[in-house]
Amino acid sequence: AVASLALSPLDPEKLAYGTDFLVRCSDDGGASWRPAYTARRTDGKSSTIGLETTCVKEIVADPQRRGRFLCAFLDIGAWTTSDNGETFEAKFVNDHHSCFSIAQSPAEPDLVWQLAGSHGRVADASRRVLVSRDGCRSWQPVLKDPPEWMHPKCRDLVCLTDRAPYRLACLTVRGVATSADGGETWSLLSTNALPVAARVSRLKRLGETIYAGTAANDRAGGAIWKSLDRGVTWTKVEGLPASAGGVSDIA
């Protein structure tokens, strides 16, 4: 199943999607796809770069740099590509951390947040919110003591505002949580604002609109909701076929 889908706002022909152990990129609007895990050698052959040994959690398209994507991986953290998947560069915090989600400021592309933590270690499974102000070259912790409901499965970090004070959102085991101070403190969004909060499977910002995709269950298929006021109120997007199943990602 597709874990993440990203479309470059600067060049709609550039797309990337990730699954468990696979990232593929397209240069022609999705008509054809190539594996991003192979490097082309000078002798014309190709070789692996090793990323297929872990799972892709999220791919984010840089809003101001053509061909640049930010990728979140289990076990090996955050990586970036500046040439639409031809080469990748590691941006992890240390050798033993996973990146579960990554978010970028639309107005300041060097300002990036990530949800980080150790994968498979119960004692260190809580998510940490980290921030980079230099394009992922260095990271500092923002949220050092996460509340109980951010442990251990929060994901889908989203930047809701273009400028400071930065407002963030993420998905937790108890629904959508928001932060009004760049990730230092968090509060749960009222379930009255998003009636299906407990079933949200994907949270995404596209332009000035926040979208929430929901999972299917035995009573109904997946759905897409949108908010034009940074998550305060939500309306359902009509037209999604009932047979579509749950929403994996929105781009």
Disulfide bonds with the S-S distance in Angstrom:
none
